[in-house]
Amino acid sequence: MSKPFFTPSSRSKPTRTMEAVDVAARHLVYELFEATDGVQGAWHVLGKIGQRPATVSRAVERGWMITHATGKLVAGSLTSDGRLLARKALS
């Protein structure tokens, strides 16, 4: 039985799609930080920012934000890690 051939470098590099989603998730964090004026615990409707669900999911996976859905409205709030990321990038 043959094993598939993988080089160590191919496993360590993320795909371009994943890189794009990560960049978009960081951008979402910056936008949410500005929309909430950096206030801890502040919520903002994500539909007003206009981000894709994959971007929101990545930011949640990274621990940068949390979401809450009420009907069709989805609101987001930055976690402490998300606020720190935004403050470092925007300063």
C-alpha positions, 0 to 999 in steps of 0.5 A: 500500500502506498502512502500519499506524498506530502512535503513538510512545507506543503502542510505548513502553508495555508491555502490562499483562500484561508489567507484571504479569509484571515485578512478579511476577519482582521478587517472585520475586527477593525471595522467592528472596533471603529463601529463600537468606538472600542467600547468593551461589551458594545454590540453592533449589527453585522449587516450594517458592516456587510461582511460574509458569513465565512469572515464572521465565522473565522473571527469567531474561531480566532476568538476575536469576537462573539455573535448573537442572533435575534431573528434575522439580525446578527450582532457582534461584539469584540472579545478582549483579544479582538479589541487588543488586536484592533488597538495594536493595528490601529495605533 
